[in-house]
């Protein structure tokens, strides 16, 4: 998930997240499957997208047992269990 104030870095981050195959589930929340090397690579790029001291990006790897505990009501849907990693 992210909170980035300027349009250009935010749009570049969105493109990068999609490059990794992540899917948007909320306006500033993406999820999908990333190998551990991809997670580290993506995380190493975070500073590039932060345009102010108030901006933030968070990556939350979720274990399989935690994925089984996710509860959702309403229109939001998540990818298949094998695809979970939230950004």
C-alpha positions as CSV (number, residue, x, y, z in Angstrom):
1,X,0.0,0.0,0.0
2,X,1.2,3.5,-0.5
3,X,0.4,7.2,0.1
4,X,2.3,9.3,-2.4
5,X,1.4,13.0,-2.8
6,X,2.7,13.8,-6.3
7,X,1.1,12.3,-9.4
8,X,4.3,11.4,-11.4
9,X,6.0,9.3,-8.8
10,X,2.7,7.7,-7.8
11,X,1.9,6.8,-11.4
12,X,5.4,5.4,-11.9
13,X,5.0,3.2,-8.8
14,X,1.6,2.0,-10.1
15,X,3.3,1.0,-13.4
16,X,6.0,-0.8,-11.5
17,X,3.6,-2.7,-9.3
18,X,1.7,-3.8,-12.4
19,X,5.0,-4.8,-14.0
20,X,5.5,-7.2,-11.2
21,X,2.0,-8.6,-11.9
22,X,0.3,-7.1,-8.8
23,X,-3.4,-6.3,-8.9
24,X,-5.1,-3.3,-7.5
25,X,-7.7,-4.1,-4.9
26,X,-8.2,-0.6,-3.5
27,X,-7.1,2.8,-4.8
28,X,-3.7,2.6,-3.1
29,X,-3.5,-1.1,-2.3
30,X,-2.2,-3.8,-4.6
31,X,-1.8,-7.6,-4.0
32,X,-0.3,-10.5,-5.8
33,X,2.5,-13.1,-5.8
34,X,6.1,-12.0,-5.5
35,X,9.1,-14.3,-5.1
36,X,11.3,-13.3,-2.3
37,X,14.0,-11.9,-4.7
38,X,11.3,-9.7,-6.3
39,X,10.1,-8.4,-3.0
40,X,13.6,-7.3,-2.1
41,X,14.1,-5.8,-5.5
42,X,10.9,-3.9,-5.3
43,X,11.5,-2.7,-1.8
44,X,15.0,-1.5,-2.8
45,X,13.2,0.9,-5.3
46,X,10.8,2.5,-2.8
47,X,13.0,5.6,-2.2
48,X,12.8,6.5,-5.9
49,X,9.0,7.0,-5.6
50,X,8.8,8.9,-2.4
51,X,8.4,12.6,-3.3
52,X,8.1,14.1,0.3
53,X,8.7,13.3,3.9
54,X,5.0,12.7,4.3
55,X,4.9,9.9,1.6
56,X,5.0,6.2,2.4
57,X,5.1,2.8,0.9
58,X,4.5,-0.4,2.8
59,X,4.9,-4.0,1.7
60,X,3.3,-6.8,3.8
61,X,4.2,-10.4,3.0
62,X,1.4,-12.6,4.3
63,X,2.0,-16.3,5.2
64,X,-0.4,-18.9,3.9
65,X,-2.1,-19.5,7.3
66,X,-2.7,-15.7,7.6
67,X,-4.2,-15.6,4.1
68,X,-6.7,-18.2,5.2
69,X,-7.9,-15.8,7.9
70,X,-8.7,-12.8,5.6
71,X,-12.4,-11.9,5.8
72,X,-14.0,-9.8,3.1
73,X,-17.6,-8.6,2.6
74,X,-18.8,-6.7,-0.4
75,X,-17.6,-6.2,-3.9
76,X,-13.8,-6.5,-3.3
77,X,-12.2,-9.7,-4.4
78,X,-8.7,-11.0,-3.9
79,X,-6.6,-13.1,-6.3
80,X,-6.3,-16.8,-5.7
81,X,-4.6,-17.8,-2.5
82,X,-1.3,-18.6,-4.4
83,X,-1.1,-14.9,-5.5
84,X,-1.2,-13.2,-2.1
85,X,1.3,-10.5,-1.2
86,X,0.0,-7.0,-0.4
87,X,1.7,-3.8,-1.4
